Amino acid sequence: MSFAPPTPSYSLENVVERICTFRQITPIDRHLLNDILSNRSYFGRREQTLVDRVFDGIHEGQIWIVDN
C-alpha cells in the first residue's frame, strides 16, 4: 500500500492575496511561497503574474518585509 504525500492546504493565490491584503510579507509567508514555488517545475502566466505582484509590491514599497 502506498500513500500520497499530503497536498498543501494553501495555494499561491491565497498566499499572494494575504500578502497584498496585509501589505506585508512575514517569515511564514516567505516559507509558504518558497514551499509552493520550489515544488513546481513550470509556471504559467497566471502564476508568474502573482509572483510579480509580490516582487513589484516590495520593490515599490507597497509591501513591507517583516523579519520577526
TATA-V384946 format. One record per pair of residues at least 24 apart in sequence whose ideal C-beta (glycine too) atoms are under 6 Angstrom apart, sorted by the first residue. I is the first residue (numbers start at 0). J is the second residue. If there is no record, write none. Layout:
i->I j->J
i->I j->J
//
This chain:
i->11 j->35
i->11 j->46
i->11 j->49
i->15 j->49
i->15 j->53
i->18 j->53
i->22 j->62
i->23 j->63
i->23 j->65
i->24 j->62
i->24 j->64
i->25 j->65
//
